[in-house]
Amino acid sequence: MSIKQISIFLENKAGRLYEVSSALGDANIDIHALSLADTSDFGILRLIVNQPEKASTTLKEKGFTVGITEVIAVEVEDKPGGFAKVMKIMQDAKINIEYMYAFVEKTKDNAIVIFRVDNIETAINTLEKKGLHILREAEVLDL
């Protein structure tokens, strides 16, 4: 039930994000969610796309350093305390969150948050037992 995320290492200079987005657009790859973490010298662009393997190949052919990582997409109640509820479940299960970012779309009254955790299977099982919906890759790509 995990989904594939591509991570691209980028030099922090003008035009690099355009080069990535242009290459993906030219390859007819749709970006569904993204996060950019940077320093003064470089950044890591994380993307949820409709064709992760094709995106990885396309970007590698353009000279980018690309990796594919498994993440989970969790529906979180979009109301005060909704996010805290999920954090409490993860804390109680001692699940370490390496990073996370919000998804652009919402499902009904819920937000979607992408999590990279230290143990995906434990996270999925724990969250599902608590009644949270973990989106399948097809569900994410249909949003």
C-alpha positions as CSV (number, residue, x, y, z in Angstrom):
1,M,0.0,0.0,0.0
2,S,3.0,2.3,-0.2
3,I,3.4,4.6,-3.1
4,K,6.5,5.4,-5.1
5,Q,8.1,8.9,-4.8
6,I,11.0,10.1,-6.9
7,S,13.7,12.2,-5.3
8,I,15.9,14.4,-7.4
9,F,19.2,16.0,-6.2
10,L,19.4,19.5,-7.6
11,E,22.1,22.2,-7.5
12,N,20.6,25.3,-6.1
13,K,20.8,27.5,-9.2
14,A,18.4,29.3,-11.4
15,G,16.6,27.1,-14.0
16,R,17.1,23.7,-12.4
17,L,13.4,23.4,-11.4
18,Y,12.4,24.5,-14.9
19,E,14.6,21.8,-16.4
20,V,13.0,19.1,-14.2
21,S,9.4,20.2,-14.8
22,S,10.0,20.7,-18.5
23,A,11.6,17.2,-19.0
24,L,8.6,15.7,-17.1
25,G,6.1,17.7,-19.1
26,D,7.7,16.7,-22.4
27,A,7.5,13.1,-21.3
28,N,3.8,13.5,-20.5
29,I,4.4,12.8,-16.8
30,D,1.9,14.4,-14.4
31,I,3.1,15.8,-11.0
32,H,0.6,15.2,-8.2
33,A,2.5,16.4,-5.2
34,L,5.9,17.9,-4.5
35,S,8.2,19.0,-1.7
36,L,11.5,20.9,-2.0
37,A,14.1,20.9,0.8
38,D,17.2,23.0,0.2
39,T,20.4,24.4,1.5
40,S,22.4,27.2,0.0
41,D,24.2,24.8,-2.4
42,F,21.7,22.0,-3.3
43,G,18.2,20.8,-2.8
44,I,16.2,17.6,-2.9
45,L,13.0,17.7,-4.9
46,R,10.5,15.0,-3.9
47,L,7.6,14.2,-6.3
48,I,4.6,12.0,-6.5
49,V,4.1,11.4,-10.3
50,N,1.8,9.2,-12.4
51,Q,4.7,7.3,-13.9
52,P,7.6,7.1,-11.4
53,E,9.8,4.7,-13.3
54,K,9.5,6.6,-16.5
55,A,10.1,9.9,-14.6
56,S,13.3,8.4,-13.1
57,T,14.6,7.2,-16.5
58,T,13.7,10.5,-18.2
59,L,15.5,12.6,-15.6
60,K,18.5,10.3,-15.4
61,E,18.9,10.6,-19.2
62,K,19.0,14.4,-18.7
63,G,21.8,14.0,-16.2
64,F,19.9,14.3,-12.9
65,T,20.6,12.1,-9.9
66,V,17.3,10.4,-9.1
67,G,16.1,7.9,-6.6
68,I,12.8,6.1,-6.0
69,T,11.5,5.8,-2.4
70,E,8.5,4.2,-0.8
71,V,6.2,6.5,1.1
72,I,2.6,6.4,2.4
73,A,-0.3,8.7,1.8
74,V,-2.6,9.1,4.8
75,E,-6.0,10.7,5.0
76,V,-6.0,13.1,7.9
77,E,-9.1,14.8,9.2
78,D,-9.1,18.4,8.0
79,K,-10.1,20.0,11.3
80,P,-8.4,21.2,14.5
81,G,-6.6,18.3,16.1
82,G,-6.9,16.0,13.1
83,F,-3.1,16.0,12.4
84,A,-2.3,15.7,16.1
85,K,-4.4,12.5,16.2
86,V,-2.2,10.9,13.6
87,M,1.0,12.1,15.3
88,K,-0.2,10.6,18.6
89,I,-0.8,7.2,16.9
90,M,2.7,7.3,15.4
91,Q,4.3,8.4,18.7
92,D,2.6,5.6,20.6
93,A,3.8,3.1,18.1
94,K,7.3,4.6,18.1
95,I,7.2,5.2,14.4
96,N,9.9,7.6,13.3
97,I,8.9,10.1,10.7
98,E,11.9,11.0,8.5
99,Y,10.0,13.7,6.6
100,M,6.5,14.6,5.4
101,Y,4.6,17.0,3.2
102,A,1.0,17.8,2.5
103,F,-0.7,16.8,-0.7
104,V,-2.3,19.4,-2.9
105,E,-5.7,17.7,-3.2
106,K,-8.3,16.8,-0.5
107,T,-10.6,13.8,-0.4
108,K,-14.0,14.9,0.8
109,D,-13.3,16.5,4.2
110,N,-9.9,15.1,4.7
111,A,-6.4,16.3,3.8
112,I,-3.7,14.0,2.5
113,V,-0.3,13.9,4.0
114,I,2.7,12.0,2.5
115,F,5.0,10.4,5.1
116,R,8.4,8.8,4.8
117,V,8.8,6.6,7.9
118,D,11.4,4.2,9.2
119,N,9.1,1.2,9.0
120,I,6.4,1.4,6.4
121,E,4.6,-1.9,7.1
122,T,4.4,-1.1,10.9
123,A,3.1,2.4,10.1
124,I,0.4,1.1,7.6
125,N,-0.8,-1.6,10.0
126,T,-0.9,0.7,13.0
127,L,-2.7,3.5,11.2
128,E,-5.2,1.1,9.6
129,K,-6.0,-0.5,13.0
130,K,-6.8,3.0,14.3
131,G,-9.3,3.5,11.5
132,L,-7.2,5.7,9.2
133,H,-7.3,5.4,5.5
134,I,-4.0,4.7,3.7
135,L,-4.4,5.6,0.1
136,R,-3.3,3.1,-2.6
137,E,-1.1,4.5,-5.4
138,A,-4.0,4.3,-7.8
139,E,-6.2,6.4,-5.5
140,V,-3.5,9.1,-5.2
141,L,-3.0,9.2,-8.9
142,D,-6.8,9.5,-9.5
143,L,-7.1,12.7,-7.4
